[in-house]
């Protein structure tokens, strides 16, 4: 279950807790059906290398296909390797292991 209060900043958590919730939202696909600010926050997390794309493809509110982390080339934004290069092995392993 996603902690929406943490995502919205209504409760304070660590950086790792916040990005773990973001990764859960990305993995579950709900990130792409949220209002615009949520989708932008998820994409910012992916661009910064703190989160990766989900395990499976999803479709956003507008019908656009969001690729899975396996659909993108290794080392590019959204891949496990990109997170590994940006944040290190420990971070990438935590984010990559979330369901």
N, CA, C and O atoms as a Tinker XYZ file with bonds, in Angstrom:
   396  protein
     1  N      0.845000   -1.184000    0.000000    73     2
     2  CA     0.000000    0.000000    0.000000    64     1     3
     3  C      0.887000    1.243000    0.000000    63     2     4     5
     4  O      1.902000    1.299000    0.695000    81     3
     5  N      0.498000    2.207000   -0.768000    73     3     6
     6  CA     1.268000    3.434000   -0.915000    64     5     7
     7  C      0.867000    4.430000    0.168000    63     6     8     9
     8  O     -0.318000    4.618000    0.445000    81     7
     9  N      1.863000    5.062000    0.774000    73     7    10
    10  CA     1.633000    6.072000    1.801000    64     9    11
    11  C      1.465000    7.428000    1.111000    63    10    12    13
    12  O      2.441000    8.145000    0.894000    81    11
    13  N      0.233000    7.769000    0.773000    73    11    14
    14  CA    -0.042000    9.010000    0.048000    64    13    15
    15  C      0.303000   10.236000    0.874000    63    14    16    17
    16  O      0.697000   11.260000    0.317000    81    15
    17  N      0.165000   10.155000    2.187000    73    15    18
    18  CA     0.506000   11.298000    3.037000    64    17    19
    19  C      1.989000   11.613000    2.933000    63    18    20    21
    20  O      2.375000   12.782000    2.927000    81    19
    21  N      2.829000   10.577000    2.849000    73    19    22
    22  CA     4.259000   10.788000    2.678000    64    21    23
    23  C      4.549000   11.391000    1.305000    63    22    24    25
    24  O      5.361000   12.308000    1.186000    81    23
    25  N      3.892000   10.881000    0.279000    73    23    26
    26  CA     4.092000   11.414000   -1.072000    64    25    27
    27  C      3.687000   12.880000   -1.172000    63    26    28    29
    28  O      4.320000   13.658000   -1.886000    81    27
    29  N      2.641000   13.249000   -0.461000    73    27    30
    30  CA     2.133000   14.621000   -0.524000    64    29    31
    31  C      2.813000   15.548000    0.473000    63    30    32    33
    32  O      2.514000   16.742000    0.507000    81    31
    33  N      3.722000   15.021000    1.282000    73    31    34
    34  CA     4.434000   15.852000    2.245000    64    33    35
    35  C      3.653000   16.157000    3.501000    63    34    36    37
    36  O      4.037000   17.043000    4.264000    81    35
    37  N      2.553000   15.435000    3.739000    73    35    38
    38  CA     1.740000   15.676000    4.933000    64    37    39
    39  C      2.378000   15.065000    6.174000    63    38    40    41
    40  O      2.109000   15.504000    7.293000    81    39
    41  N      3.217000   14.059000    5.982000    73    39    42
    42  CA     4.015000   13.492000    7.067000    64    41    43
    43  C      5.473000   13.538000    6.626000    63    42    44    45
    44  O      5.783000   13.477000    5.436000    81    43
    45  N      6.345000   13.645000    7.595000    73    43    46
    46  CA     7.763000   13.767000    7.290000    64    45    47
    47  C      8.408000   12.396000    7.362000    63    46    48    49
    48  O      8.172000   11.629000    8.295000    81    47
    49  N      9.217000   12.103000    6.373000    73    47    50
    50  CA     9.976000   10.864000    6.332000    64    49    51
    51  C     11.365000   11.156000    5.822000    63    50    52    53
    52  O     11.686000   12.294000    5.479000    81    51
    53  N     12.175000   10.144000    5.772000    73    51    54
    54  CA    13.523000   10.301000    5.239000    64    53    55
    55  C     13.460000   10.356000    3.718000    63    54    56    57
    56  O     12.437000   10.036000    3.114000    81    55
    57  N     14.559000   10.762000    3.114000    73    55    58
    58  CA    14.638000   10.775000    1.650000    64    57    59
    59  C     14.405000    9.368000    1.107000    63    58    60    61
    60  O     13.689000    9.189000    0.122000    81    59
    61  N     15.009000    8.376000    1.747000    73    59    62
    62  CA    14.850000    7.003000    1.292000    64    61    63
    63  C     13.392000    6.553000    1.394000    63    62    64    65
    64  O     12.884000    5.909000    0.476000    81    63
    65  N     12.715000    6.882000    2.492000    73    63    66
    66  CA    11.305000    6.513000    2.639000    64    65    67
    67  C     10.457000    7.147000    1.548000    63    66    68    69
    68  O      9.591000    6.493000    0.967000    81    67
    69  N     10.708000    8.424000    1.271000    73    67    70
    70  CA     9.950000    9.117000    0.232000    64    69    71
    71  C     10.136000    8.434000   -1.117000    63    70    72    73
    72  O      9.158000    8.125000   -1.799000    81    71
    73  N     11.384000    8.199000   -1.502000    73    71    74
    74  CA    11.632000    7.605000   -2.820000    64    73    75
    75  C     11.214000    6.141000   -2.893000    63    74    76    77
    76  O     10.920000    5.644000   -3.979000    81    75
    77  N     11.181000    5.454000   -1.779000    73    75    78
    78  CA    10.633000    4.093000   -1.776000    64    77    79
    79  C      9.145000    4.133000   -2.100000    63    78    80    81
    80  O      8.656000    3.281000   -2.841000    81    79
    81  N      8.420000    5.104000   -1.560000    73    79    82
    82  CA     6.996000    5.245000   -1.869000    64    81    83
    83  C      6.795000    5.638000   -3.329000    63    82    84    85
    84  O      5.878000    5.152000   -3.991000    81    83
    85  N      7.664000    6.524000   -3.825000    73    83    86
    86  CA     7.589000    6.892000   -5.239000    64    85    87
    87  C      7.814000    5.653000   -6.101000    63    86    88    89
    88  O      7.089000    5.435000   -7.072000    81    87
    89  N      8.820000    4.836000   -5.753000    73    87    90
    90  CA     9.109000    3.634000   -6.533000    64    89    91
    91  C      7.935000    2.658000   -6.478000    63    90    92    93
    92  O      7.603000    2.033000   -7.486000    81    91
    93  N      7.305000    2.522000   -5.314000    73    91    94
    94  CA     6.105000    1.666000   -5.211000    64    93    95
    95  C      5.017000    2.158000   -6.164000    63    94    96    97
    96  O      4.377000    1.362000   -6.851000    81    95
    97  N      4.814000    3.478000   -6.200000    73    95    98
    98  CA     3.785000    4.047000   -7.078000    64    97    99
    99  C      4.129000    3.805000   -8.546000    63    98   100   101
   100  O      3.247000    3.497000   -9.348000    81    99
   101  N      5.397000    3.943000   -8.896000    73    99   102
   102  CA     5.825000    3.685000  -10.275000    64   101   103
   103  C      5.624000    2.212000  -10.611000    63   102   104   105
   104  O      5.062000    1.886000  -11.657000    81   103
   105  N      6.074000    1.329000   -9.741000    73   103   106
   106  CA     5.974000   -0.111000  -10.004000    64   105   107
   107  C      4.530000   -0.563000  -10.173000    63   106   108   109
   108  O      4.229000   -1.396000  -11.027000    81   107
   109  N      3.646000   -0.013000   -9.361000    73   107   110
   110  CA     2.249000   -0.418000   -9.408000    64   109   111
   111  C      1.466000    0.215000  -10.538000    63   110   112   113
   112  O      0.342000   -0.197000  -10.824000    81   111
   113  N      2.051000    1.213000  -11.184000    73   111   114
   114  CA     1.381000    1.872000  -12.296000    64   113   115
   115  C      0.467000    3.007000  -11.897000    63   114   116   117
   116  O      0.021000    3.772000  -12.752000    81   115
   117  N      0.176000    3.130000  -10.604000    73   115   118
   118  CA    -0.731000    4.193000  -10.183000    64   117   119
   119  C     -0.141000    5.574000  -10.407000    63   118   120   121
   120  O     -0.879000    6.551000  -10.529000    81   119
   121  N      1.179000    5.666000  -10.461000    73   119   122
   122  CA     1.833000    6.959000  -10.663000    64   121   123
   123  C      1.352000    7.635000  -11.925000    63   122   124   125
   124  O      1.257000    8.861000  -11.989000    81   123
   125  N      1.051000    6.844000  -12.916000    73   123   126
   126  CA     0.728000    7.397000  -14.232000    64   125   127
   127  C     -0.740000    7.777000  -14.357000    63   126   128   129
   128  O     -1.124000    8.405000  -15.343000    81   127
   129  N     -1.568000    7.416000  -13.388000    73   127   130
   130  CA    -2.976000    7.794000  -13.442000    64   129   131
   131  C     -3.299000    8.938000  -12.483000    63   130   132   133
   132  O     -4.435000    9.411000  -12.444000    81   131
   133  N     -2.310000    9.383000  -11.712000    73   131   134
   134  CA    -2.508000   10.504000  -10.786000    64   133   135
   135  C     -2.599000   11.817000  -11.542000    63   134   136   137
   136  O     -2.313000   11.888000  -12.738000    81   135
   137  N     -3.007000   12.865000  -10.814000    73   135   138
   138  CA    -3.013000   14.205000  -11.380000    64   137   139
   139  C     -1.606000   14.569000  -11.858000    63   138   140   141
   140  O     -0.627000   13.930000  -11.472000    81   139
   141  N     -1.516000   15.575000  -12.679000    73   139   142
   142  CA    -0.271000   15.950000  -13.334000    64   141   143
   143  C      0.929000   16.114000  -12.434000    63   142   144   145
   144  O      2.031000   15.708000  -12.804000    81   143
   145  N      0.749000   16.699000  -11.260000    73   143   146
   146  CA     1.899000   16.939000  -10.385000    64   145   147
   147  C      2.531000   15.627000   -9.918000    63   146   148   149
   148  O      3.746000   15.562000   -9.734000    81   147
   149  N      1.729000   14.592000   -9.727000    73   147   150
   150  CA     2.276000   13.296000   -9.332000    64   149   151
   151  C      3.126000   12.702000  -10.458000    63   150   152   153
   152  O      4.244000   12.244000  -10.225000    81   151
   153  N      2.594000   12.714000  -11.657000    73   151   154
   154  CA     3.332000   12.176000  -12.792000    64   153   155
   155  C      4.645000   12.910000  -12.999000    63   154   156   157
   156  O      5.667000   12.289000  -13.291000    81   155
   157  N      4.622000   14.232000  -12.850000    73   155   158
   158  CA     5.853000   15.014000  -12.984000    64   157   159
   159  C      6.847000   14.662000  -11.893000    63   158   160   161
   160  O      8.046000   14.574000  -12.156000    81   159
   161  N      6.368000   14.459000  -10.668000    73   159   162
   162  CA     7.266000   14.075000   -9.571000    64   161   163
   163  C      7.887000   12.703000   -9.829000    63   162   164   165
   164  O      9.064000   12.488000   -9.541000    81   163
   165  N      7.098000   11.777000  -10.371000    73   163   166
   166  CA     7.622000   10.443000  -10.675000    64   165   167
   167  C      8.690000   10.537000  -11.769000    63   166   168   169
   168  O      9.736000    9.895000  -11.677000    81   167
   169  N      8.422000   11.335000  -12.798000    73   167   170
   170  CA     9.407000   11.496000  -13.871000    64   169   171
   171  C     10.668000   12.194000  -13.366000    63   170   172   173
   172  O     11.771000   11.849000  -13.789000    81   171
   173  N     10.522000   13.164000  -12.472000    73   171   174
   174  CA    11.693000   13.823000  -11.884000    64   173   175
   175  C     12.540000   12.822000  -11.105000    63   174   176   177
   176  O     13.769000   12.871000  -11.155000    81   175
   177  N     11.880000   11.912000  -10.383000    73   175   178
   178  CA    12.601000   10.893000   -9.618000    64   177   179
   179  C     13.356000    9.945000  -10.555000    63   178   180   181
   180  O     14.462000    9.507000  -10.242000    81   179
   181  N     12.761000    9.638000  -11.689000    73   179   182
   182  CA    13.421000    8.777000  -12.678000    64   181   183
   183  C     14.581000    9.529000  -13.327000    63   182   184   185
   184  O     15.674000    8.981000  -13.467000    81   183
   185  N     14.350000   10.774000  -13.720000    73   183   186
   186  CA    15.411000   11.571000  -14.361000    64   185   187
   187  C     16.614000   11.759000  -13.442000    63   186   188   189
   188  O     17.755000   11.743000  -13.902000    81   187
   189  N     16.364000   11.937000  -12.149000    73   187   190
   190  CA    17.453000   12.176000  -11.195000    64   189   191
   191  C     18.197000   10.899000  -10.831000    63   190   192   193
   192  O     19.251000   10.951000  -10.196000    81   191
   193  N     17.657000    9.759000  -11.230000    73   191   194
   194  CA    18.306000    8.488000  -10.909000    64   193   195
   195  C     17.963000    7.944000   -9.544000    63   194   196   197
   196  O     18.593000    6.991000   -9.086000    81   195
   197  N     16.983000    8.522000   -8.885000    73   195   198
   198  CA    16.570000    8.027000   -7.575000    64   197   199
   199  C     15.566000    6.883000   -7.692000    63   198   200   201
   200  O     15.434000    6.070000   -6.778000    81   199
   201  N     14.865000    6.825000   -8.815000    73   199   202
   202  CA    13.908000    5.748000   -9.068000    64   201   203
   203  C     14.092000    5.244000  -10.488000    63   202   204   205
   204  O     14.685000    5.919000  -11.329000    81   203
   205  N     13.577000    4.052000  -10.743000    73   203   206
   206  CA    13.638000    3.460000  -12.074000    64   205   207
   207  C     12.231000    3.153000  -12.542000    63   206   208   209
   208  O     11.283000    3.169000  -11.757000    81   207
   209  N     12.106000    2.878000  -13.815000    73   207   210
   210  CA    10.804000    2.477000  -14.337000    64   209   211
   211  C     10.343000    1.198000  -13.658000    63   210   212   213
   212  O     11.138000    0.503000  -13.026000    81   211
   213  N      9.069000    0.892000  -13.787000    73   211   214
   214  CA     8.503000   -0.290000  -13.154000    64   213   215
   215  C      8.915000   -1.583000  -13.837000    63   214   216   217
   216  O      9.606000   -1.581000  -14.856000    81   215
   217  N      8.472000   -2.684000  -13.249000    73   215   218
   218  CA     8.778000   -4.011000  -13.779000    64   217   219
   219  C      8.011000   -4.303000  -15.064000    63   218   220   221
   220  O      8.453000   -5.107000  -15.884000    81   219
   221  N      6.870000   -3.656000  -15.239000    73   219   222
   222  CA     6.024000   -3.889000  -16.414000    64   221   223
   223  C      5.641000   -2.561000  -17.051000    63   222   224   225
   224  O      5.752000   -1.507000  -16.425000    81   223
   225  N      5.192000   -2.618000  -18.289000    73   223   226
   226  CA     4.699000   -1.425000  -18.986000    64   225   227
   227  C      3.370000   -0.999000  -18.379000    63   226   228   229
   228  O      2.614000   -1.809000  -17.843000    81   227
   229  N      3.113000    0.299000  -18.482000    73   227   230
   230  CA     1.837000    0.853000  -18.027000    64   229   231
   231  C      1.360000    1.867000  -19.049000    63   230   232   233
   232  O      2.110000    2.267000  -19.939000    81   231
   233  N      0.136000    2.271000  -18.918000    73   231   234
   234  CA    -0.438000    3.298000  -19.780000    64   233   235
   235  C     -0.847000    4.476000  -18.914000    63   234   236   237
   236  O     -1.455000    4.296000  -17.859000    81   235
   237  N     -0.515000    5.687000  -19.359000    73   235   238
   238  CA    -0.874000    6.862000  -18.580000    64   237   239
   239  C     -2.309000    7.292000  -18.871000    63   238   240   241
   240  O     -3.014000    6.661000  -19.658000    81   239
   241  N     -2.717000    8.350000  -18.236000    73   239   242
   242  CA    -4.081000    8.868000  -18.351000    64   241   243
   243  C     -4.464000    9.144000  -19.799000    63   242   244   245
   244  O     -5.623000    8.986000  -20.181000    81   243
   245  N     -3.491000    9.554000  -20.599000    73   243   246
   246  CA    -3.747000    9.938000  -21.986000    64   245   247
   247  C     -3.587000    8.792000  -22.981000    63   246   248   249
   248  O     -3.743000    8.989000  -24.186000    81   247
   249  N     -3.278000    7.597000  -22.484000    73   247   250
   250  CA    -3.124000    6.450000  -23.352000    64   249   251
   251  C     -1.705000    6.211000  -23.846000    63   250   252   253
   252  O     -1.474000    5.308000  -24.650000    81   251
   253  N     -0.754000    7.008000  -23.377000    73   251   254
   254  CA     0.645000    6.807000  -23.741000    64   253   255
   255  C      1.214000    5.609000  -22.997000    63   254   256   257
   256  O      0.913000    5.405000  -21.821000    81   255
   257  N      2.025000    4.825000  -23.669000    73   255   258
   258  CA     2.646000    3.660000  -23.037000    64   257   259
   259  C      3.900000    4.103000  -22.287000    63   258   260   261
   260  O      4.776000    4.762000  -22.848000    81   259
   261  N      3.971000    3.732000  -21.020000    73   259   262
   262  CA     5.151000    3.960000  -20.192000    64   261   263
   263  C      5.948000    2.659000  -20.230000    63   262   264   265
   264  O      5.435000    1.622000  -19.810000    81   263
   265  N      7.188000    2.684000  -20.722000    73   263   266
   266  CA     7.940000    1.434000  -20.846000    64   265   267
   267  C      8.320000    0.859000  -19.489000    63   266   268   269
   268  O      8.267000    1.550000  -18.471000    81   267
   269  N      8.698000   -0.394000  -19.487000    73   267   270
   270  CA     9.244000   -1.006000  -18.275000    64   269   271
   271  C     10.740000   -0.741000  -18.231000    63   270   272   273
   272  O     11.321000   -0.293000  -19.220000    81   271
   273  N     11.365000   -1.011000  -17.099000    73   271   274
   274  CA    12.812000   -0.823000  -16.988000    64   273   275
   275  C     13.568000   -1.746000  -17.937000    63   274   276   277
   276  O     14.708000   -1.457000  -18.300000    81   275
   277  N     12.950000   -2.850000  -18.342000    73   275   278
   278  CA    13.595000   -3.775000  -19.270000    64   277   279
   279  C     13.421000   -3.346000  -20.725000    63   278   280   281
   280  O     14.106000   -3.862000  -21.608000    81   279
   281  N     12.513000   -2.408000  -20.981000    73   279   282
   282  CA    12.280000   -1.919000  -22.343000    64   281   283
   283  C     13.310000   -0.871000  -22.769000    63   282   284   285
   284  O     13.519000   -0.656000  -23.963000    81   283
   285  N     13.947000   -0.226000  -21.807000    73   283   286
   286  CA    14.913000    0.823000  -22.132000    64   285   287
   287  C     16.323000    0.237000  -22.128000    63   286   288   289
   288  O     16.577000   -0.792000  -21.501000    81   287
   289  N     17.227000    0.897000  -22.827000    73   287   290
   290  CA    18.602000    0.409000  -22.899000    64   289   291
   291  C     19.292000    0.542000  -21.551000    63   290   292   293
   292  O     19.019000    1.472000  -20.792000    81   291
   293  N     20.192000   -0.397000  -21.258000    73   291   294
   294  CA    20.975000   -0.352000  -20.025000    64   293   295
   295  C     21.717000    0.979000  -19.952000    63   294   296   297
   296  O     22.297000    1.440000  -20.935000    81   295
   297  N     21.686000    1.580000  -18.774000    73   295   298
   298  CA    22.401000    2.832000  -18.558000    64   297   299
   299  C     21.613000    4.076000  -18.908000    63   298   300   301
   300  O     22.064000    5.187000  -18.628000    81   299
   301  N     20.433000    3.919000  -19.520000    73   299   302
   302  CA    19.619000    5.090000  -19.847000    64   301   303
   303  C     18.618000    5.348000  -18.720000    63   302   304   305
   304  O     18.358000    4.475000  -17.892000    81   303
   305  N     18.068000    6.552000  -18.705000    73   303   306
   306  CA    17.119000    6.924000  -17.657000    64   305   307
   307  C     15.999000    5.897000  -17.578000    63   306   308   309
   308  O     15.440000    5.478000  -18.591000    81   307
   309  N     15.690000    5.505000  -16.352000    73   307   310
   310  CA    14.638000    4.522000  -16.124000    64   309   311
   311  C     15.155000    3.119000  -15.928000    63   310   312   313
   312  O     14.418000    2.248000  -15.467000    81   311
   313  N     16.425000    2.878000  -16.272000    73   311   314
   314  CA    16.999000    1.534000  -16.123000    64   313   315
   315  C     17.638000    1.360000  -14.748000    63   314   316   317
   316  O     17.978000    2.335000  -14.077000    81   315
   317  N     17.792000    0.112000  -14.348000    73   315   318
   318  CA    18.485000   -0.204000  -13.099000    64   317   319
   319  C     19.906000    0.372000  -13.137000    63   318   320   321
   320  O     20.376000    0.944000  -12.153000    81   319
   321  N     20.574000    0.218000  -14.262000    73   319   322
   322  CA    21.961000    0.653000  -14.382000    64   321   323
   323  C     22.112000    2.164000  -14.221000    63   322   324   325
   324  O     23.120000    2.637000  -13.695000    81   323
   325  N     21.109000    2.921000  -14.675000    73   323   326
   326  CA    21.147000    4.377000  -14.515000    64   325   327
   327  C     21.091000    4.733000  -13.026000    63   326   328   329
   328  O     21.853000    5.578000  -12.556000    81   327
   329  N     20.197000    4.092000  -12.301000    73   327   330
   330  CA    20.110000    4.332000  -10.853000    64   329   331
   331  C     21.414000    3.909000  -10.179000    63   330   332   333
   332  O     21.908000    4.604000   -9.292000    81   331
   333  N     21.962000    2.789000  -10.590000    73   331   334
   334  CA    23.238000    2.308000  -10.055000    64   333   335
   335  C     24.330000    3.356000  -10.256000    63   334   336   337
   336  O     25.075000    3.658000   -9.324000    81   335
   337  N     24.430000    3.910000  -11.457000    73   335   338
   338  CA    25.455000    4.916000  -11.752000    64   337   339
   339  C     25.234000    6.218000  -11.004000    63   338   340   341
   340  O     26.196000    6.873000  -10.604000    81   339
   341  N     23.981000    6.602000  -10.809000    73   339   342
   342  CA    23.670000    7.882000  -10.166000    64   341   343
   343  C     23.710000    7.816000   -8.639000    63   342   344   345
   344  O     24.153000    8.760000   -7.985000    81   343
   345  N     23.246000    6.698000   -8.071000    73   343   346
   346  CA    23.041000    6.639000   -6.620000    64   345   347
   347  C     23.855000    5.551000   -5.907000    63   346   348   349
   348  O     23.930000    5.544000   -4.678000    81   347
   349  N     24.453000    4.646000   -6.657000    73   347   350
   350  CA    25.247000    3.579000   -6.044000    64   349   351
   351  C     24.475000    2.276000   -5.913000    63   350   352   353
   352  O     23.255000    2.226000   -6.069000    81   351
   353  N     25.232000    1.220000   -5.620000    73   351   354
   354  CA    24.685000   -0.138000   -5.599000    64   353   355
   355  C     23.648000   -0.343000   -4.503000    63   354   356   357
   356  O     22.610000   -0.959000   -4.747000    81   355
   357  N     23.909000    0.159000   -3.308000    73   355   358
   358  CA    22.956000   -0.065000   -2.204000    64   357   359
   359  C     21.587000    0.529000   -2.540000    63   358   360   361
   360  O     20.558000   -0.126000   -2.370000    81   359
   361  N     21.586000    1.772000   -3.017000    73   359   362
   362  CA    20.327000    2.454000   -3.371000    64   361   363
   363  C     19.623000    1.708000   -4.500000    63   362   364   365
   364  O     18.424000    1.436000   -4.424000    81   363
   365  N     20.382000    1.377000   -5.553000    73   363   366
   366  CA    19.795000    0.705000   -6.716000    64   365   367
   367  C     19.199000   -0.655000   -6.318000    63   366   368   369
   368  O     18.141000   -1.042000   -6.815000    81   367
   369  N     19.871000   -1.364000   -5.435000    73   367   370
   370  CA    19.359000   -2.664000   -5.001000    64   369   371
   371  C     18.068000   -2.536000   -4.211000    63   370   372   373
   372  O     17.159000   -3.352000   -4.369000    81   371
   373  N     17.979000   -1.514000   -3.358000    73   371   374
   374  CA    16.751000   -1.285000   -2.591000    64   373   375
   375  C     15.601000   -0.955000   -3.549000    63   374   376   377
   376  O     14.535000   -1.568000   -3.486000    81   375
   377  N     15.827000    0.020000   -4.436000    73   375   378
   378  CA    14.765000    0.426000   -5.353000    64   377   379
   379  C     14.412000   -0.688000   -6.324000    63   378   380   381
   380  O     13.237000   -0.890000   -6.631000    81   379
   381  N     15.398000   -1.405000   -6.806000    73   379   382
   382  CA    15.157000   -2.495000   -7.751000    64   381   383
   383  C     14.447000   -3.677000   -7.139000    63   382   384   385
   384  O     13.802000   -4.447000   -7.851000    81   383
   385  N     14.552000   -3.836000   -5.821000    73   383   386
   386  CA    13.928000   -4.967000   -5.148000    64   385   387
   387  C     12.509000   -4.733000   -4.688000    63   386   388   389
   388  O     11.846000   -5.659000   -4.222000    81   387
   389  N     12.025000   -3.486000   -4.813000    73   387   390
   390  CA    10.671000   -3.179000   -4.371000    64   389   391
   391  C      9.648000   -3.725000   -5.360000    63   390   392   393
   392  O      9.886000   -3.746000   -6.567000    81   391
   393  N      8.525000   -4.160000   -4.841000    73   391   394
   394  CA     7.438000   -4.654000   -5.687000    64   393   395
   395  C      6.451000   -3.555000   -5.970000    63   394   396
   396  O      5.462000   -3.778000   -6.668000    81   395
